[in-house]
Amino acid sequence: MNVRRLTLLAGPGAVALFICRGLMVRGIRAIDQRGGLATRRGERAYGSVAPLFAGLHRHVVDDVVSIVGNRPAVVIDIGAGPGDVLFALTWRAPVAVLTGVEPSRKMRELAASRGVAEVDGSAETLPLEDGSVDLAVSTLSLHHWDRPAQAFAEIRRVLRPGGQARLYDVRFATYTEAEVRQFAHDAGLGAATVRRSVLEEHVLGVRPYVLITLDA
Ligand SMILES: C[S@@+](CC[C@H](N)C(=O)[O-])C[C@H]1O[C@@H](n2cnc3c(N)ncnc32)[C@H](O)[C@@H]1O
C-alpha cells in the first residue's frame, strides 16, 4: 500500500478511534454520576471485573512499599473503592498511616467490612490538612473525576514538600497527555512536576495502564 493511500485511511481511523474513546469515557462518567458504582448492581459489576485489575493493584502496592519503605509515612488512596490496595498495604507497609478517600458510602462500607479506613471526600475536596501527606495514590479512579484540574490543585495542597502523587488509570478511558498537561497548567502546577507515562505491565498483549506522577 502506498503512503498516500495509507494517509487517506489513517485520517478517518484516527477520527473513529477518537470518537470511540470519547463515547466510552462519557459512558463511564454518566454511569458514575448516576451513582452507578454505588448501587448494588454497580458493586456486583465492579466486583466481577475487579480480579482483572489484581495485577495493577500488586504493581501499585509494590511501588508504594518501595517509596515509603519502613517509615510511618502518611499515604492516602483517592477513590479507594472497596479498599483492595489499602488492604494489601496494611500487611506490606505496616507502619504507614493509611487512609482512603471515597465519595461512595457503599464503597466505604465495603472497605470498613474488611477493616480498611476510608473517609468521605473526593479528589476535588480532600478532607485533609495542607502539607499533611507523603504519598497520594489512586487506581482506576481518575477517569471518574469531574474536575481534574481542581483535583490536581487539591492534591498539591495536601502534599508535604518532597511528597508525591501517583495516579494509575486505564490508558484508553482516561485523559491524554495533552489533557493532563492542560489540567496541570490550569491547576497552576509547573509542567515539570506532572508527568504521564505508559506502564510496562502487559495484559492480553497490550499495555493498558498509565501512570500520572505529580511532585510537590
Ligand atoms: C473503578 S472504582 C476503583 C476503586 C479502587 N481504587 C480500585 O482500584 O479497585 C472508581 C472509584 O472512584 C470513586 N470516585 C468517583 N468519583 C470520584 C471523585 N471525584 N473523587 C474520588 N473518587 C471518586 C468511585 O466511587 C469508585 O469507588
The ligand as a Tripos MOL2 file, in Angstrom:
@<TRIPOS>MOLECULE
LIG
   27    29     1     0     0
SMALL
NO_CHARGES

@<TRIPOS>ATOM
      1 C1        -13.3940    1.8210   39.3440 C.3       1 LIG1
      2 S1        -13.5010    2.2820   41.0440 S.3       1 LIG1
      3 C2        -11.8170    1.9630   41.5740 C.3       1 LIG1
      4 C3        -11.7570    1.6150   43.0260 C.3       1 LIG1
      5 C4        -10.3800    1.2520   43.5700 C.3       1 LIG1
      6 N1         -9.4750    2.3740   43.5170 N.3       1 LIG1
      7 C5         -9.7950    0.0660   42.8460 C.2       1 LIG1
      8 O1         -8.7740    0.2120   42.1510 O.co2     1 LIG1
      9 O2        -10.3680   -1.0270   42.9670 O.co2     1 LIG1
     10 C6        -13.5310    4.0710   40.9890 C.3       1 LIG1
     11 C7        -13.7760    4.7140   42.3340 C.3       1 LIG1
     12 O3        -13.6200    6.1260   42.2240 O.3       1 LIG1
     13 C8        -14.6210    6.7250   43.0340 C.3       1 LIG1
     14 N2        -14.8370    8.1200   42.5840 N.ar      1 LIG1
     15 C9        -15.7430    8.5840   41.6870 C.ar      1 LIG1
     16 N3        -15.6430    9.9240   41.5620 N.ar      1 LIG1
     17 C10       -14.6460   10.3160   42.4050 C.ar      1 LIG1
     18 C11       -14.0740   11.5920   42.7300 C.ar      1 LIG1
     19 N4        -14.4860   12.7310   42.1540 N.pl3     1 LIG1
     20 N5        -13.0710   11.6080   43.6490 N.ar      1 LIG1
     21 C12       -12.6280   10.4680   44.2230 C.ar      1 LIG1
     22 N6        -13.1480    9.2470   43.9450 N.ar      1 LIG1
     23 C13       -14.1300    9.1610   43.0470 C.ar      1 LIG1
     24 C14       -15.8350    5.8180   42.8620 C.3       1 LIG1
     25 O4        -16.7790    5.9900   43.9140 O.3       1 LIG1
     26 C15       -15.1680    4.4510   42.8700 C.3       1 LIG1
     27 O5        -15.0710    3.9020   44.1640 O.3       1 LIG1
@<TRIPOS>BOND
     1     1     2 1
     2     2     3 1
     3     2    10 1
     4     3     4 1
     5     4     5 1
     6     5     6 1
     7     5     7 1
     8     7     8 2
     9     7     9 1
    10    10    11 1
    11    11    12 1
    12    11    26 1
    13    12    13 1
    14    13    14 1
    15    13    24 1
    16    14    15 ar
    17    14    23 ar
    18    15    16 ar
    19    16    17 ar
    20    17    18 ar
    21    17    23 ar
    22    18    19 1
    23    18    20 ar
    24    20    21 ar
    25    21    22 ar
    26    22    23 ar
    27    24    25 1
    28    24    26 1
    29    26    27 1
@<TRIPOS>SUBSTRUCTURE
     1 LIG1         1 GROUP 0 **** ****
